[in-house]
Amino acid sequence: MIYLADGPGALRRFVLPGLFVIALFATQFLRSGVDDEADVLTHRFVGPTMGTQYTVKVVASGLGEARQGQLAQAIVDQLEGVNAEMSTYRPDSALSQINARKDTAAVSVSPALAAVLTEAVAIHGASGGAFDVTVGPLVNAWGFGPDGRQKTPTVPEINALKSRVGQSLLGWDRSAKTLSKGHPEVYVDLSAIAKGYAVDRVARALDDLAQRNYYVDVGGEVRVRGKNADGVPWRVGVERPDAGRGAVQEILHLEAMSVATSGDYRNYYEQNGARISHTIDPRTGRPITHGLASVTVLHRDCMTADAWATALNVLGPKDGPALARERGLAVLFIIRGPDGGFTVERTGDLARYIRPPTVGIVTED
């Protein structure tokens, strides 16, 4: 879980990443507020999207109502554009239409889908298959889909689903921007990368509108640029797993960076004394069972941070840090021990962004 700490001595909590469901975009859900009475103001834009909430903060002076309205509309346009392309809950989305096809013919895709699929394929290969956008049927079978908790799938059921799961069944032609299925029942779900891509789209829109100091959050995936209204880097907190809602493990001080977290400590259920995580290893078809509780990735692009957080979470407390070091990724791993305590492992240059945490309960923004 990611938090924003953007005021002296204050940390503000944001909602958990939700399922990638239909966004409800309407101007009445947007609101712009001013957090400070100084010449430099923080303008807030908040609303629902993708089954969760977005929060954008723009630090600037002299933004009149017309300019604020322009920013608000640009944010909504970008989020709605991604949702219209990549939602699996909207039957009219471009991705849903591809999933509905029961053939193996090549289909042309938009530049947005092409960008996300290209990154997904790259991280799939770099992670040895730990990141896989075709894993959705297995996620649903284990009870983490729209139908809710189901009975544990049997070995034959898992094997049957695995016959149509695997990124090798996707024929992605990057140059032609066409996608084909190796099996008619292949189902593509971009929920582990699309929110990060949406964050990047909003950030680019703000760049185009000459904004140089902002914070963008879509369901817990974050990208920042510049400084907050106090003139210091944005402070983003990483939640301490199982320590009570709102306790902070680390505070990251960021100026031009994205951050995404994947963990097992919120979305799971217990069965016969075992924790059943919502994170499914696409290589085995089963939930992860290792002790890695949380993975937080820093990267320039939020899409990349989002996908790598999932991939490293699947890989676990040994292979995850090893690959992060090999790839030069800045990552915070929080590992659950057999006694219920936690240890922390950092890779890359993560340490340069860390300041001592402020432990306590965080109130909602």
N, C-alpha and C positions, 0 to 999 in steps of 0.2 A: 504494500500500500504506500502511495506517495502522498505527502502533505506539502502545503505551501506555508512557509513562515515568512511573511512579508511585512511585519511590523515589529517594532521594538518589543522583545520579550513575548511575542505572540506566535503561535503556530495554528494554522487553520486546516481542519481536516476536510478531505473530499471523499466522495462516495467511492465504494468499491467498483472496479470494472465490472460492468454487467454483460449480459449476453448481447450479441450483435443483432439487435432487433430493430424494427422500424422506428425511425425518428419522428417526433412530432414537432414540426417546425411551424411556428406562428409568431407573429410580431408581439402578441400580448405576453408571450413567455420570455421575451427579451427584456432585460432591464439594465440600465447603465447607472452606476452609482459612483459617487466620489468618496474616496476613503480619507482624503486629506484636504485641509483647507489652505495649504500652501500654494504658491504659484504653480508648482509642478504637481499635477493631480493624477491619481490612479482611477481610471475609468474601467468599470467592471461590466462584462457582458456574460450573461448566464442563461442557460436553457437546456432542454432535454435533447438528446441525440443518441442514436444507436443503443437504446435501452439503458442509457446512463445519463450523465450530465456533462456539459462542457462549461468551463469557466475560462474566460480570457480577461487578462488585465493589461491595459495599455497605460503606460506612464508618459504623460505629455502635458504641455501647457497650451492654452489657447485653443482647445478643441470646442468649437461651438456645437449646437445641437445638430446642425446639418452634417458636420463632419462626423460626429458620433453616430448618427444614423447611417452614414456611409460605411463606417467600420462595422456596425452591427449587421448590415445587410451583406457585406463581404464575408463575414464569418459564417452566417447562415447559408449563403450560397455555396461555400466550399464544403461545408458539412453535408448539406443536402446532395451535392454532386457526388460525393463519395458514397453516401447511402444509396443513392439511385443506381450506382454502379455495382456495389459490393454487398448489399444486404442479402442475407439468405432467408429473411422473414418477409420480404416484399416480393410477391410473385412476379411483379413487373420489372424488377431490377435486372440489369444485364447479366449478373452472375446467376440469378435464379433461372433465367431463361436458358442459360447454358446447362445448368444442372438438370433442367426438365427434359432436355433432349435425350432421347434413347437411341443414339447412333454414335458412330465414331468418326464422323466427318469433321474436317477442320473448320473452325469458326473464327472469323475476324473479331478482334477485341479492340476496345478503345485505348488511347494512350495511357489513361489512368490504370486500367486493368493490366496493361502491358508492363507498366513500371512495377506494380506490386507483384505480379507473377514472376518477373525477372529476378526480383530480390528474393522471393520465396524459393525459387529454384536454386539460386546461388547459396542460400543459407542451408537448404536441404543438403546440398552436396558437401558444404564445408563442415556440417555437423554430423556427417555420417548417417543421415536419415533421421536424426532426432527431431527435426522440424519438418512437418509434412502437412500440407493444406488439404489432404484428402482424408484425414483421420476422423472427420465428423461422424460417420456412422458408428464408429467404435465409441466415441464420446457419448452419443445418444444411447447406445446399448448398455452402457454402464450407469445410466440414470442421470446424466448431466445435460440432456438436451431439453427441448421445449416441453416434452411430456413428463418431465420430472423423474424421480427415482423409480427405477424398474428393478426386477429381480436380477441377480448376478447372471450374466450370460454364461452359457455352458461352453466347454471347449469346442464342440462342433459349431456352435453359433459364432464364436470368435473366429474360428478358421474360415467359416463361410464369409464373414464380413471382410476378413483380410484379403480374400480373393479379389475384392474391388477397392481395396485401400492400398495406397502406395504411390508416391510421386512418379515412379517409373511408368505408371499408367497414364500420365499426362504427357501428351505430345506438344511441347511448347516450342514454337518457332519464333525466336526473338526477332529475327530480321523481317519476317513476313507478318509478325504480330498475329499469329493464328494459334488457336488452342484446339487440340483434339483429345479424345478419350481412348485409352486402350481397352476399356470395358464400358459398355453403355451405361452401367449403373454407377460409375465414378461420380462422386459428389465433392465439390470444392467448397471449402469453408475458409474464408480469409480473416476470421475473427481474431487470430493471434498476430495479425500484422496490419489490418486495415485501420484500426484506431490510431496507431502510430502514423500511418500514412495521412490520415485526416488531420492530425496535429501539424504535420509538415505542410499540408496544403494551406491551412489557416495561417501558419507562420509566413509562408511565401506571399500570401495575400496582404498581410500586414507590412511586409517588406515593400511590396509594390505601392502601398499607400504611404510610404515614407515614415513608417513607425520604426523606431530604433530601440525601444525599451518595452518589452512585453513578456507576458507569461501566458502560455496556452496549455490547457489541461483538457483532455477528452477521456473521461472514465479512468483517470489515474495515470495515463501516459502524458508526459510533460515535455515541453520545449520552451526554453527561455532565450531571450536576447537582451543584452545591455544590463541595466541596473533598475532597482525598484525606486520608489519615491524618496527613500532615504539616501539615495545615491550610492548604495552598496550592492554587491551581487545578490541576485535572488537566492533565497534560502529555501531549500527543498528537503523535507524530512523523510526518512525511510523508517517505516514502522517496525517495531520490535515484535516478532511473532509471539502469540500466546501470552503476552505480558499485559493484557488489558487493552481494550480499544483506545487508541490514541497515544500509547507509549512510543517513544522515538528511539531508534537504535543509533542512527547517525543523522547529522545535518550536512547536506551538500551545499556548497556555495558556488553558484554557477552563473556565468554570463553569456555564453554562446554554446549551449549544450542541450541535448535531449536525455531523458531518463525514463526507463520503464522497468517495472517490477513484475515478476511472476512468482507465486508462492502457493503452498498447499494448506495454509492455516485458516482460510476462511471458507473455501468451497470444497467441502468433503463430507462424507458420512462415515459412521463406524458400523462395522459388521463383524460379529463374533470377536470383538476386541481389537479388530484391525482397522486402521484408517484407510478409507477408500478415497483417493485423491481424484479431483476432476481432471488432473493432467494425465493423459493417456500416452504411453510410449508407443508410437506408431510401429516400432520394430517388433514389439511383442504382442500388441493388442490389449495390453493390460495397464491398469493404473500404476504409476510409479510407487515404489515402496521404500526408497532410500531415505536417508535422514536430512536431505536438503530441504530446508523450510522456506527459503526465500532467495531470489536472485534479482539483483538490481544492476542494470546495465546502463552505462553512460556512452553516448555516441553523438556525433554531430546530427545525424538524421534519426528522428523518432521511429520511423518505420523499421530501420535496422535494429535499433535498441529493443523495440517491441518483439521482433522475431527472435533475436538472440536470447532474450530473457526466457522465452519458452524453451528454446533449444537447449540452453545450458541447464535449465531446471530439469528437463528430461534426462540429461546426461548424468546428473547426480554429483555428490560431493567430492568425488575423485576425478572422474573424467571431465566434469564441467570446468573446474579451475585449471586443469591441465590444458584443455583446449583454449580457454580464455588467454592463458599465458602465451600459448603458441601463436594465437591470432593477434596478440597485443591489445586485447580488449580491457577496458576499465570496468571492473565488475566487483560488486560486494556480494559475497556468499554468506548466508546465515545458516549454520548447520546445527540441526537438533541432535543432541547426544542421547545415549541410552537412559540417562538419569533425568531427561527432560530439560536439561540446561542447553545453552547455545554457545557455539564458538563462531568466530567471524574470520573469514579469509578474504583478502583483497588482492586483486590482480591489476596489472597495468599501472597507470598513474592515478588510480582512484584516490590514493592518500592525499594528493595535493588539493582535492576539493573538500576534504572533511574538516569540520570544526567540532568541538565537543558538543554532545547533544544536551538538550534541555528535556529532562524526563518528566512526564506528567500527563494528565489527561488533556486531550486537545478538543476544543469546542468546535462545532460545525460552523463554517463560514456563512 
